[in-house]
Amino acid sequence: LPLCFPQKLWKMLESDQFQSIWWSEGGKSVAINEELFKAEVLGREGPQQVFHTQSIKSIVRQLNLYGFTKMQRDEQRSASLPEFLAEEAAVSAHSQVLYYYNPCFNRAHPRLLETCLRR
């Protein structure tokens, strides 16, 4: 069975294969480096393709359909070193980092993933 969108997202976040997407806020939200994500994830073709789109707008639409809400960041930085370094790299590269939150999508509670349903 193919994975649904939240499951794919989870696998990407737990994989060390992707530099463009990471857990933020101690595993309570998702951070996406938009420019890097376009190249690293949406630019894949064939068997390496993760999503059936090359559009960041489609990914944002999926996030919204699954109940994720965009978070505003006021230059606050994450507490963990890997998150801090990833955010610093994104800021220094002048890339936009998108932050999304869903109460059913939490690294510390993987069982909640099954309650993360499409609206």
C-alpha positions in Angstrom: 0.0 0.0 0.0 1.3 3.5 -0.8 1.9 5.7 2.1 -0.4 8.7 2.7 1.0 12.2 2.9 1.6 12.4 6.7 3.3 9.0 6.6 5.6 10.1 3.8 6.4 13.3 5.7 7.1 11.4 8.9 9.5 9.0 7.0 11.3 12.0 5.5 11.7 13.7 8.9 13.1 10.5 10.5 15.5 9.9 7.6 18.9 11.4 7.5 18.6 11.4 3.7 16.9 14.9 3.5 18.5 18.2 4.6 15.6 20.4 3.5 13.1 19.2 6.1 13.5 18.6 9.8 11.7 18.5 13.2 11.5 21.8 14.9 10.2 22.9 18.3 11.6 19.8 19.9 9.7 17.5 17.5 6.4 19.4 17.7 6.5 21.0 14.3 7.9 20.6 10.8 10.5 23.0 9.3 10.9 23.1 5.5 13.7 25.0 3.8 11.6 26.0 0.7 14.4 26.4 -1.9 16.3 23.3 -0.8 13.1 21.3 -0.6 12.3 22.2 -4.2 15.6 20.9 -5.4 16.1 18.0 -3.1 12.6 16.5 -2.9 10.4 18.0 -5.6 13.2 17.7 -8.2 13.3 13.9 -8.0 12.0 11.8 -10.8 11.3 8.1 -11.5 11.7 5.7 -8.7 13.4 8.3 -6.5 10.3 10.5 -6.6 8.7 11.1 -3.2 5.6 13.1 -4.1 3.6 13.2 -7.4 4.2 16.9 -7.8 7.0 19.4 -8.4 5.1 22.3 -6.9 5.7 23.6 -3.3 2.1 25.0 -3.5 0.8 21.4 -3.8 2.8 20.4 -0.7 1.4 23.3 1.2 -2.1 22.4 0.1 -1.6 18.8 1.4 -0.3 20.2 4.7 -3.5 22.3 5.0 -5.7 19.4 4.0 -4.2 17.3 6.8 -4.8 20.0 9.4 -1.3 21.6 9.6 -1.2 25.3 10.3 1.5 27.6 9.3 3.5 29.1 12.3 5.0 32.5 12.3 8.6 32.7 13.4 9.8 35.9 15.1 13.5 35.1 14.9 13.1 32.7 17.7 15.6 29.9 17.6 15.2 26.2 18.4 16.7 24.9 21.6 18.4 21.8 20.1 21.7 22.1 18.4 20.8 20.3 15.1 17.6 22.3 14.7 19.5 25.5 15.5 22.2 24.7 13.0 19.7 23.8 10.3 17.8 27.1 10.9 21.0 29.1 10.9 22.1 27.6 7.6 18.7 28.3 6.1 18.8 31.9 7.3 22.4 32.5 6.1 21.4 31.1 2.7 18.6 33.7 2.5 16.1 30.9 2.1 12.6 30.9 3.4 11.9 28.4 6.1 8.3 27.4 6.5 7.1 26.1 9.8 4.0 23.9 10.2 2.2 22.5 13.3 -0.3 19.8 13.7 -1.3 18.5 17.2 -1.6 15.0 15.7 2.0 15.1 14.3 4.5 14.9 17.1 7.8 13.1 17.1 7.4 12.0 20.7 4.0 10.4 20.0 4.2 8.4 16.7 0.8 6.7 17.5 -0.9 10.0 17.0 0.0 9.8 13.3 -2.9 7.5 12.6 -5.3 10.3 13.8 -3.8 12.7 11.3 -6.5 12.5 8.7 -7.4 14.4 5.5 -10.2 16.9 6.0 
